[in-house]
Amino acid sequence: MNHHDKLALPVGTTLDRFIMRKQEDFPYATGELSQLLRDIALAAKIVNREINRSGLIDIAGAYGNRNVQGEDQQKLDVIANIRFIRALRNGGEVCTIISEEDEDVIQTGNTQGKYVVAIDPLDGSSNIDVNVSIGTIFSIYRRVSPTGSEGNSQDFLQPGTHQVAAGYVIYGSSTMMVYTTGNGVNGFTYEPSLGEFFLSHPNILTPKTGAVYSVNEGSSESFSQGVTEFVAYCKDNSFSARYIGSLVADFHRNLLKGGIYIYPPTAKAPNGKLRLMYECNPLAFIVEQAGGKASNGRQRTMEIEPRDMHERCPLFIGSPELVDKAEELLAKEHSHDAVANS
Ligand SMILES: O=P(O)(O)OC[C@H]1O[C@](O)(COP(=O)(O)O)[C@@H](O)[C@@H]1O
């Protein structure tokens, strides 16, 4: 019986009760992190409602602004950003936030707050208007700046190994919240008629390998030798190609079924497209807690020392044997390059 079994809570336990019971495992816990997780769940319920009715109340489509990434903001990007920031501000546990939608840090006014949150309020923007699964991704750290003052960018430039919790919400055929606090990964399905998340996927473990690869082959012309060889390896072994174009949705499928998601360096995105702080690190924490792996092709994602709040990095994430295989072929590529350049 592993460590998690003795804490097992039955399927159908509400998220609130689950959070409370897990807090009891930490005698010195103050309840602030528990409340923070509840605040995120509340905002997720509101955003879920907005997404479900977006086609009816004219909140679909472009907002008309560009975000710090240079991407056209969708109206729902802005609404989700506002909803999560408001919930975190009202909760009182968070002093400062960084968001994919904002260039600078966002102060909540809660200078006594012990935590900072990095968030991608709505992931999969290209799929928002076409009824394809999208998501929210969040990462929680303890602040390093002194309590009583405003937080700052230094509070966020911590490696992923310092995360105290991370998770995502997937707005799909059903809405789920999946998160970890470093003691395994659990998934909760939302029951809109009751307004509650219920434990539906306890102690998620990802298969050691799989037969699904997720990469945008539209960019394959500019894939490196190693990435090209890995994609060929997948095809030679009759893997299925599955690419929804929403990171959360592709990641969630592969987490449960086995597989690998890759966003490599490309001509358009030499450092990859995904952001380290609020896309790569939180999903890396989840996948590792589920027995999987995440890397930038050479280094464990969660050991990367961030230099910028919005920095991008390549991502190879999923079943451990597939990430190992990808790293092996990339290492071969680099050794060839080293020989060629020597
Ligand atoms: O269209 P591309 O280049 O394959 O990129 C798709 C990837 O970009 C993303 O949409 C990036 O996220 P945002 O939508 O939050 O900007 C991922 O969800 C997805 O996996």
Ligand as a Chemical Component Dictionary entry (heavy atoms), coordinates in Angstrom:
data_LIG
# 
_chem_comp.id                   LIG 
_chem_comp.type                 NON-POLYMER 
_chem_comp.pdbx_formal_charge   0 
_chem_comp.three_letter_code    LIG 
# 
loop_
_chem_comp_atom.comp_id 
_chem_comp_atom.atom_id 
_chem_comp_atom.alt_atom_id 
_chem_comp_atom.type_symbol 
_chem_comp_atom.charge 
_chem_comp_atom.model_Cartn_x 
_chem_comp_atom.model_Cartn_y 
_chem_comp_atom.model_Cartn_z 
_chem_comp_atom.pdbx_ordinal 
LIG O1  O1  O 0 -0.829 26.413 -33.330 1  
LIG P1  P1  P 0 0.410  25.888 -32.699 2  
LIG O2  O2  O 0 1.659  26.661 -33.081 3  
LIG O3  O3  O 0 0.606  24.421 -32.887 4  
LIG O4  O4  O 0 0.267  26.138 -31.122 5  
LIG C1  C1  C 0 -0.735 25.457 -30.392 6  
LIG C2  C2  C 0 -0.336 25.520 -28.958 7  
LIG O5  O5  O 0 -0.354 26.883 -28.549 8  
LIG C3  C3  C 0 -1.280 27.068 -27.499 9  
LIG O6  O6  O 0 -2.512 27.470 -28.018 10 
LIG C4  C4  C 0 -0.677 28.146 -26.597 11 
LIG O7  O7  O 0 -1.440 28.561 -25.711 12 
LIG P2  P2  P 0 -2.386 29.889 -25.660 13 
LIG O8  O8  O 0 -3.570 29.568 -26.462 14 
LIG O9  O9  O 0 -2.632 30.022 -24.230 15 
LIG O10 O10 O 0 -1.600 31.029 -26.227 16 
LIG C5  C5  C 0 -1.411 25.698 -26.853 17 
LIG O11 O11 O 0 -2.593 25.499 -26.189 18 
LIG C6  C6  C 0 -1.301 24.774 -28.064 19 
LIG O12 O12 O 0 -0.839 23.500 -27.768 20 
# 
loop_
_chem_comp_bond.comp_id 
_chem_comp_bond.atom_id_1 
_chem_comp_bond.atom_id_2 
_chem_comp_bond.value_order 
_chem_comp_bond.pdbx_ordinal 
LIG O1 P1  DOUB 1  
LIG P1 O2  SING 2  
LIG P1 O3  SING 3  
LIG P1 O4  SING 4  
LIG O4 C1  SING 5  
LIG C1 C2  SING 6  
LIG C2 O5  SING 7  
LIG C2 C6  SING 8  
LIG O5 C3  SING 9  
LIG C3 O6  SING 10 
LIG C3 C4  SING 11 
LIG C3 C5  SING 12 
LIG C4 O7  SING 13 
LIG O7 P2  SING 14 
LIG P2 O8  DOUB 15 
LIG P2 O9  SING 16 
LIG P2 O10 SING 17 
LIG C5 O11 SING 18 
LIG C5 C6  SING 19 
LIG C6 O12 SING 20 
# 
